[in-house]
Structure formats: C-alpha cells, structure tokens
Amino acid sequence: MLAAVRAESGVTASRVDRSVLTHVLFTGVSTAHLASLVSELARPWVVEVEGRRHHVRGGARKRAPGAGARFQLVFVDRLVATLIHLRHDLPHAVLALLYEVDRSTITRAVGEIRRLLAERGFAVPGQRGVRLRTLEDVFAYAQAEGVPLRLDATEIQVRRPAAGQGGRKAFVSGKEKQNTMKATVIADHRGRTLWTDRLRPGRMHDVTAARTAGIGPCFDHFDQVDVLLDDGYLGLSRDHRERALTPPRKLRPGAIAPFVELRECQRHDHYSQRITVEHALADHKRWKQLQRWTHRRDRLPDTYRAIASLVSDRTATD
C-alpha cells in the first residue's frame, strides 16, 4: 500500500540509511561501546541460533554453511534495533518500518538480544573483560578491593494485573500507591552500578527483597564488606551490626544541643556517601522503558538488567 501511494504521488522509494540509526542519540551508547558489544555478543548469538536450529532439525545440518535463506536483519541491525527500543521505547511496528521488515522479525530480534544483554553481567571498574553476575561476585569483589557498597531499591510502575488473576495485590506498592515492581541495586562509592536483582513485586518491603536476593549469607561469608543503607533497612542493620550501616536514629525528646548537632552531622555524612547509589538509579531511569513499563511484566526483569548492564559499561570507564 505504501509503495502504491509513492507511485501515485511520483515519489521514488528510498531505503533507510541504517548507519544513521547507530548514532548515540538513537542507541544511547557511543560508537566505540557499540563496537565492543558487537564483538562480545555476536558469537553467543550465533551459537544460540545454531543450537536452536539443531534442535528443530533433530541433528546436524545437511547443507553447507552459508547455504539457504539469508537473515533479513544481520546481528548489528538486531543489536541496534534493541538498543533503540530500550532507550526510546519505540514500538516494534515503528522499528519494523525503519528497517523495512515485518514486525514479528523485530519482536524476535529484541527478545533474543535483550536476553543476551541481561545475562552479560556488570562491568568491573578498571578490570576489562571481568563481569559481576551474582551478589556473591559483588561481595567478593568488594572485599578483595576494599570497596564499600551502597544498596537501595527503586520501583517501576507496571500494568495492573487483570481482574480475577491470582496475586493481584502483590504489585500494589505501599509507598508509591500504584502497581510496581521493585529492583534492588548495588553501586560503589562513585555511583557505578555493580549489580541488580531479578526484581520483585512492589508490595514486598525493601528489606525482604534484599534478604530474598541472598544478602544475609553474603554478610556471613564476606566479613570485611560494609554496605551503606537508608532508614528503610533497619532490619538488616540489627541483624548485621557494624556491617549494614544505616543513619543514626532519632534522639530522645529533650536531648541537649551538642548531641543534636552531632547526630545531624553524622546523618549528613552518611547520606553524602550513600547518595551515589541514587545517582546510579537516575542513570538507569534515563532510559525511557524504565520510566514506566507498559509491556508484559515478565519481560521487565531482563529489560532492567540489560539497561543496568549497559550503564555499568559506561560508568566503569568514567
């Protein structure tokens, strides 16, 4: 239909210059960063595709490598389309129009690349090629390098579950008063993302989410790691004294001025050091998909970890 309209109006069809779409304004990553992602993820993607084909065939291929139909989107195009989708939340139909393919092709490409980005882990500052993938990795790195950690939670607004569906109330956040999912994030003293969990329903308390992620055994096994927290994690500070550090508690009524001033100075120092994790959360939410999630909830965990992984690459070199 579009071709017929162009023919009637005398406008000649012209293909989109796909190289323009690799610009940092579209993808959110620099050209050098994009090149490193291509070199890192191209082989795992090929292995995954060939493994899927082997499963469908039920055995080894019978034709020579390179024979048969060609991909409508090469790996670089799939990666760029996924980055644009994550950065600007462009609908799959719009990306399909830009790349002149069917919408299902974009949907399949975004699903494949998003999973690869989510599984790659988080960059380690100053250690090229080393990635942190689990909470135990983060605590081991912090103890080996003497890095104090900052931990906090953030919530992403999601669609309300359908009426009559089980667990509908689990997503209603007591703090935000809306349906959300909660992400627990760990950053270092410079606001560089080191880890995020798999996300929990928004009704879950911050402390419960951290415990569910396995932070208790990490405190037990890595006894030289300190974690700075806010007032929402008092339960952790009681369980792991001198390790899970929260701001000084409120003084009793009638406290004399020197103690009040000392407490205010201590709270100011604590929040001045802990603010870097807030900066990390702000970096994540510059990507439009994390400002408000309008897609299926089961896809949000991989999306959050994919974006946090990309942000960690950039901040690790700052």
C-alpha positions in Angstrom: 0.0 0.0 0.0 2.8 2.4 0.9 4.5 1.6 -2.4 1.3 2.4 -4.3 0.9 5.7 -2.6 4.5 6.6 -3.5 3.9 5.6 -7.1 0.8 7.7 -7.5 2.5 10.7 -5.9 5.6 10.3 -8.0 7.8 9.8 -5.0 10.5 7.2 -5.6 11.0 4.7 -2.8 14.3 5.1 -1.0 15.8 2.7 1.6 16.6 4.0 5.1 20.3 4.6 5.7 20.7 2.2 8.7 24.0 3.6 9.6 22.3 6.7 10.9 20.4 4.6 13.4 23.7 3.7 15.1 24.1 7.3 16.3 24.4 7.7 20.1 21.2 9.8 20.1 19.3 6.7 18.9 21.1 3.9 20.8 22.2 5.7 23.9 25.7 4.2 23.6 28.8 5.5 21.8 30.2 4.1 18.6 33.1 2.5 20.5 30.7 1.0 23.0 28.5 -0.4 20.2 31.6 -1.9 18.5 32.6 -3.7 21.8 29.0 -5.0 22.2 29.1 -6.4 18.7 32.4 -8.2 19.3 31.2 -9.5 22.7 27.7 -10.7 21.7 27.9 -11.8 18.1 29.4 -15.2 18.8 26.9 -16.1 21.6 24.1 -15.1 19.4 25.3 -17.3 16.5 25.8 -20.2 18.9 22.2 -19.7 20.3 20.8 -19.6 16.7 22.6 -22.7 15.6 21.6 -24.5 18.7 18.0 -23.7 18.1 18.3 -24.8 14.5 20.0 -28.1 15.6 17.1 -28.8 18.0 14.5 -28.1 15.3 16.3 -30.3 12.7 16.9 -33.0 15.2 20.6 -33.4 14.1 23.5 -31.8 12.2 22.9 -29.7 9.2 22.9 -31.3 5.8 23.7 -28.3 3.7 27.0 -26.4 3.6 27.4 -23.4 6.0 26.1 -20.3 4.2 23.5 -22.1 2.1 19.8 -21.3 2.4 17.9 -18.1 3.2 19.7 -15.0 4.5 18.7 -13.1 7.6 16.6 -10.0 6.9 18.4 -8.4 9.8 22.1 -9.1 10.4 23.3 -9.2 14.0 24.4 -5.5 14.1 20.9 -4.4 13.0 19.3 -6.6 15.6 21.5 -5.1 18.3 20.9 -1.5 17.2 17.1 -2.1 17.0 17.1 -3.5 20.5 19.1 -0.6 21.9 16.7 1.9 20.2 13.8 0.1 21.7 15.3 0.1 25.2 16.4 3.7 25.0 13.3 5.3 23.5 10.6 2.6 23.8 9.8 2.8 20.2 7.1 0.3 19.2 8.1 -2.8 17.3 5.9 -1.7 14.4 7.9 1.6 14.1 11.2 -0.2 14.1 9.9 -2.6 11.5 9.0 0.3 9.3 12.5 1.8 9.7 14.2 -1.5 8.9 11.7 -2.5 6.2 10.9 -5.9 7.8 7.9 -7.5 9.3 7.0 -6.5 12.9 7.5 -10.1 14.1 11.1 -10.0 12.9 11.8 -7.1 15.2 9.9 -8.7 18.1 12.0 -11.9 17.8 15.3 -9.9 17.4 14.5 -7.7 20.5 13.7 -10.8 22.6 17.0 -12.5 21.6 19.3 -9.5 22.1 17.6 -8.4 25.3 18.3 -11.8 26.9 21.9 -11.7 25.9 22.4 -8.2 27.3 20.7 -9.2 30.6 23.0 -12.2 31.0 26.3 -10.5 30.4 26.6 -9.1 34.0 28.1 -5.8 35.1 31.4 -4.2 34.4 34.2 -4.1 37.0 35.9 -0.7 37.1 39.5 -0.9 35.9 39.3 -4.6 35.0 38.4 -5.0 31.4 36.7 -8.2 30.5 35.7 -9.1 34.1 31.9 -9.1 34.8 29.9 -9.4 38.0 26.9 -11.6 37.6 25.8 -12.6 41.1 25.5 -11.0 44.5 28.4 -13.2 45.7 30.6 -11.9 42.9 29.9 -8.3 44.1 30.7 -9.0 47.8 33.9 -10.9 46.8 35.0 -8.0 44.6 34.2 -5.5 47.4 36.2 -7.5 49.9 39.2 -8.0 47.6 39.4 -4.4 46.6 38.2 -2.8 49.8 35.2 -1.1 48.2 32.3 0.0 50.5 29.0 -0.8 48.8 25.8 1.3 48.6 22.4 -0.5 48.3 19.0 0.8 47.6 15.7 -0.1 45.9 13.7 1.6 43.2 10.3 0.9 41.8 9.0 0.8 38.2 5.3 1.4 37.5 3.8 -1.6 35.7 0.3 -2.5 34.4 -2.3 -3.7 36.8 -2.9 -7.4 36.7 -6.2 -8.5 35.1 -9.2 -8.8 37.3 -9.5 -12.2 38.9 -5.9 -13.1 38.4 -4.0 -14.5 41.4 -1.5 -12.4 43.2 -3.1 -9.1 42.0 -2.4 -7.3 45.3 1.2 -8.3 45.3 2.1 -5.5 42.9 0.4 -2.6 44.8 3.2 -0.6 46.4 2.6 0.9 49.8 5.0 3.7 49.1 4.0 4.6 45.6 0.3 3.7 45.9 0.3 2.1 42.4 1.2 -1.2 40.8 5.0 -1.5 40.6 7.9 -3.9 40.5 10.9 -3.4 42.8 14.6 -3.5 41.8 17.4 -3.8 44.4 20.6 -2.1 43.1 24.2 -2.1 44.5 26.6 0.7 43.5 30.1 1.7 44.6 31.4 5.0 46.0 31.4 6.6 42.6 27.9 5.6 41.6 28.9 2.8 39.3 26.3 0.0 39.0 27.7 -3.3 40.3 24.6 -5.5 40.5 20.8 -5.6 40.3 18.5 -8.4 41.3 15.7 -10.1 39.2 13.0 -7.7 40.5 10.2 -8.4 43.0 6.6 -7.4 43.3 6.2 -3.8 44.5 4.4 -4.7 47.7 7.4 -6.5 49.1 9.4 -4.5 51.6 12.9 -3.3 50.7 14.5 -5.4 53.5 12.5 -8.5 52.4 13.6 -8.0 48.8 17.3 -7.8 49.8 17.0 -10.9 52.0 15.2 -12.8 49.3 18.1 -11.9 46.9 20.5 -13.6 49.4 22.3 -10.7 51.1 22.3 -12.4 54.5 24.7 -15.3 53.6 26.9 -12.7 51.8 27.3 -10.8 55.0 28.2 -14.0 56.8 30.8 -15.2 54.3 32.4 -11.8 53.5 33.0 -10.3 56.9 35.0 -7.2 55.7 32.4 -5.7 53.5 30.4 -2.7 54.6 27.1 -1.6 53.0 25.6 1.8 53.3 21.8 1.8 53.6 19.0 4.2 54.3 16.4 4.1 57.1 14.3 1.5 55.2 16.9 -1.2 56.1 16.9 -1.0 59.9 16.2 -4.8 60.0 19.4 -5.5 58.2 21.4 -3.2 60.5 20.1 -5.1 63.5 21.0 -8.4 62.0 24.4 -7.4 60.8 25.7 -4.7 63.1 28.8 -2.7 62.1 28.3 -4.1 58.6 24.9 -2.9 57.3 25.2 0.8 58.1 22.1 3.0 58.5 21.9 6.6 59.6 21.9 7.4 63.3 18.5 7.0 64.9 16.3 9.8 66.2 17.3 11.1 69.7 15.0 11.1 72.7 13.0 14.2 73.4 14.9 16.8 75.4 18.4 15.9 74.0 20.9 18.6 74.5 22.1 20.7 71.6 25.6 19.2 71.2 24.2 15.7 70.7 21.5 17.0 68.3 24.2 18.7 66.2 26.4 15.6 66.3 23.6 13.5 65.1 22.8 15.9 62.2 26.4 15.9 61.1 26.5 12.1 61.2 23.3 11.8 59.1 24.6 14.4 56.7 27.9 12.5 56.2 26.1 9.2 55.8 23.7 10.5 53.1 26.5 12.3 51.4 28.3 9.0 51.0 25.2 7.0 50.1 23.8 9.4 47.5 25.9 7.7 44.8 23.5 4.8 44.6 20.7 7.4 43.9 22.9 8.6 41.0 23.1 5.1 39.7 19.3 4.7 39.8 18.9 8.0 38.0 21.2 6.7 35.2 19.0 3.7 34.8 15.8 5.7 34.5 17.2 7.9 31.8 16.3 5.0 29.5 12.6 5.5 28.7 11.5 2.0 29.2 12.3 2.2 33.0 10.3 5.4 33.5 7.1 3.5 33.1 6.7 -0.1 31.9 3.8 -0.7 29.6 4.6 -4.2 28.3 4.3 -7.7 29.8 5.6 -7.8 33.4 7.6 -11.0 32.9 9.9 -9.1 30.5 10.8 -6.3 32.8 13.5 -8.2 34.8 15.6 -8.9 31.7 15.0 -5.3 30.5 16.2 -3.8 33.7 19.3 -5.9 33.9 20.0 -5.3 30.2 19.9 -1.5 30.7 21.8 -1.6 34.0 24.5 -3.7 32.3 24.8 -1.1 29.5 25.0 1.7 32.1 27.7 -0.1 34.0 29.9 -0.3 30.9 29.8 3.5 30.5 30.3 4.3 34.2 33.1 1.8 34.6 35.3 3.9 32.3 34.5 7.3 33.9 
